[in-house]
Amino acid sequence: KYFVTKYDLVLIDASGRDSRSLRTGLNVADKFLCPIKASQADLETIPHICQLIDAARDFNENLVSKAVISCASTNPLVNEAEKAQGLLAEFTEYLELLETIIMDRKIYRDALLQGAGVVELNNHKASAEITNLVNELLEEK
């Protein structure tokens, strides 16, 4: 209740694995964002994530869950992101797929090493991806 009155937005990074912090977060969050790589190994985790969402909705019926494809190849000949979109379309009861796709860009790794946000660095494509993601999450499109 303290957070509700003091903060407009609270972000929790649950480390991308099934953990106590992820499960607790799902039980209290308004929104859940699931970044998913467009790879077979990562996509195979989606049914388990959907089970976690389903269980959390027993306690948190207003939970809104969304997925974003991340680390997608910038190579135009690699169509993993399109295949991932097709697979994720089968799970819309649990995860709404965002239109924004986060590409695999070196600038994201550079920003981490510099302790900066990617929007602070000089990369218009990456900045646009993050801005679009935030706008889509906050429904300010």
C-alpha positions in Angstrom: 0.0 0.0 0.0 2.9 2.3 0.7 4.1 2.0 -2.9 0.7 2.8 -4.3 0.6 6.2 -2.7 4.3 7.2 -3.0 5.2 6.0 -6.5 3.6 6.2 -10.0 5.7 3.4 -11.3 7.8 0.6 -9.7 9.9 -1.7 -11.8 11.1 -5.1 -10.6 13.7 -7.1 -12.5 13.2 -10.7 -11.7 16.3 -12.0 -13.5 14.5 -13.9 -16.3 14.0 -17.1 -14.4 11.3 -18.7 -12.3 12.1 -17.4 -8.8 10.5 -16.3 -5.6 10.8 -12.6 -6.7 9.1 -13.3 -10.0 6.2 -15.1 -8.4 5.8 -12.5 -5.7 6.0 -9.8 -8.3 3.3 -11.4 -10.4 1.0 -11.5 -7.3 1.2 -7.8 -6.7 2.0 -6.2 -10.1 -0.4 -4.3 -12.3 1.7 -5.2 -15.3 4.1 -7.9 -16.2 6.6 -7.5 -19.1 8.2 -10.7 -20.3 11.1 -10.0 -22.6 11.7 -13.1 -24.8 14.5 -13.8 -27.2 13.4 -15.1 -30.6 15.2 -18.4 -30.2 13.8 -21.9 -29.9 15.2 -22.4 -26.4 13.7 -19.2 -25.1 10.3 -19.7 -26.8 10.0 -23.2 -25.2 9.7 -21.4 -21.8 6.5 -19.7 -22.8 4.1 -22.4 -21.6 5.8 -22.4 -18.2 5.5 -18.6 -18.0 1.8 -18.9 -18.9 1.3 -21.3 -16.1 2.9 -18.8 -13.7 0.7 -16.0 -15.0 -2.4 -18.3 -14.6 -1.5 -19.1 -11.0 -0.8 -15.5 -10.2 -4.2 -14.4 -11.6 -5.8 -16.6 -8.9 -4.6 -13.9 -6.4 -4.2 -10.9 -8.8 -7.1 -11.0 -11.2 -6.2 -7.6 -12.7 -2.6 -8.6 -13.8 -1.9 -7.5 -17.3 0.9 -9.5 -19.0 2.7 -8.5 -22.1 5.6 -9.9 -24.0 8.3 -8.1 -26.0 10.6 -9.8 -28.5 14.2 -8.8 -27.6 17.6 -9.5 -28.9 16.2 -10.0 -32.4 18.7 -10.3 -35.2 19.4 -7.2 -37.2 20.2 -9.4 -40.2 17.2 -9.0 -42.7 17.7 -12.6 -43.8 17.1 -14.0 -40.3 13.3 -14.3 -39.7 13.3 -15.6 -36.1 11.4 -12.6 -34.8 8.5 -13.3 -37.3 8.5 -17.0 -36.3 8.4 -15.9 -32.6 5.5 -13.6 -33.3 3.6 -16.5 -34.8 4.3 -18.7 -31.9 3.4 -16.1 -29.3 0.1 -15.5 -31.1 -1.0 -18.9 -29.7 -0.7 -17.5 -26.1 -2.6 -14.3 -26.2 -4.9 -15.4 -23.4 -1.8 -15.0 -21.2 0.6 -12.6 -23.0 -0.2 -9.7 -25.2 2.6 -9.3 -27.7 3.8 -5.8 -28.0 4.5 -4.4 -31.5 7.9 -3.1 -30.5 10.8 -5.4 -31.2 14.1 -4.8 -29.4 17.0 -5.7 -31.8 20.3 -7.2 -30.8 22.5 -4.1 -30.9 25.9 -3.6 -29.4 24.8 -0.3 -28.0 22.8 -2.1 -25.3 25.9 -3.8 -24.0 27.9 -0.6 -24.3 25.3 1.3 -22.3 25.4 -1.3 -19.5 29.2 -1.1 -19.3 29.0 2.7 -19.2 26.3 2.7 -16.6 24.1 4.7 -18.9 20.6 4.3 -20.4 20.6 3.6 -24.1 18.6 6.8 -24.7 21.5 8.8 -23.2 23.9 7.5 -25.9 24.1 8.4 -29.6 22.1 5.6 -31.2 18.8 6.7 -32.7 17.6 3.2 -33.6 18.1 1.9 -30.1 16.7 5.0 -28.5 13.6 4.8 -30.7 13.1 1.1 -29.7 13.2 1.9 -26.0 11.0 5.0 -26.4 8.5 2.9 -28.4 8.6 0.2 -25.7 7.9 2.6 -22.9 5.2 4.4 -24.8 3.5 1.1 -25.6 3.7 -0.1 -22.0 2.3 3.1 -20.7 -0.3 3.1 -23.5 0.7 6.5 -24.8 0.9 5.5 -28.4 
